[in-house]
Each structure stands twice: as structure tokens, then as C-alpha cells.
Amino acid sequence: MAVERRSVTIQTGPFDLGAEVAALRAGDAGVGAVCAFLGTVRDVNDGDAVATLELEHYPGMTERAIDAMIDEAARRFDIRGVRVIHRVGALQPQDPIVLVAVTSAHRGQAFQACEFLMDYLKTQAPFWKKEHTPQGARWVDARVSDDAALARWGIEAKNA
């Protein structure tokens, strides 16, 4: 099933959760559920304070990869619309970093699709993260728990 209402944006600036969700559901009277995940930058990771999180990506490739994730979600779930925003550049603790919003006729499908997309995005989207801590800068590796979350959907992570 194709998702007609879809949007993928990679940006440096902040976004407005309410405005994005309103735009996604606008004019679609078939929407009975909206599920949104908002990810923010943590101030501590692996026991160290995080002053700044820096994200890099390959323009064009990243958007295509996320769009393919939306296609897979549409094959698995009865969804009407998807909005994905991911920020890049330098971010501070508490800054919003990612939004995944899904519309569906029913809540179960919206919840599942949103969780699926977030699990997929966390492990398979081509982003590179560098944390700046008092101990110095370090690249963030994929977590085993993130790979396990993806595996429950029957997808093997490509990070091994």
C-alpha cells in the first residue's frame, strides 16, 4: 500500500511538533489516530556528560533511505501518512533531534508503524553521531539493544 501523505526532512533548525502533526493530518478525515515520537538529546550517555551532539549525514542518500523505510512500514501497517524530521549539525542536551509521526484509521496501526519506523531509523538510517564530553569527542556506535529492537520486526541490522 502506498502512503500518499509522506514527508522526509533533514534540517539543522528546530521544528514545531504541534504544527508538524497538524499539517500531517490536515484535510484527511479518515485519520482516526496520530502517533508521534519526539526524540531529544540526552545530557548523559554511557556515564559521561554530553555537552554537544554533532550529527552528520549524506544528503540525498539519507532521505532515500528513510523513504524506503516508509515504504516498508506501508507494506506492514495500514497507515495514511508519515512525517519524519531528523536534525543534523550541533545540538545541545534537551534539543529535539527527531520526529516520527504516523497517521492511521486506528491507533494500533499508528503505534506499531511509529515504533517500527523509529527502530528502523535508529539502526539503518545513514547518520553519524559524535558526542562531545569532558573526556573528549567520540563517535557513537550502534547499540546491541537497537539491533535487537529491529530484529523483532524480522530485520537484521546492517551494523555488524
PyMOL commands that set and color helices and strands:
alter all, ss='L'
color gray80, all
select helices_A, chain A and resi 17-25+61-76+107-124+144-151
alter helices_A, ss='H'
color red, helices_A
select strands_A, chain A and resi 5-11+33-40+44-45+48-49+52-57+79-87+89-91+96-104+127-133+136-139
alter strands_A, ss='S'
color yellow, strands_A
deselect
rebuild
show_as cartoon
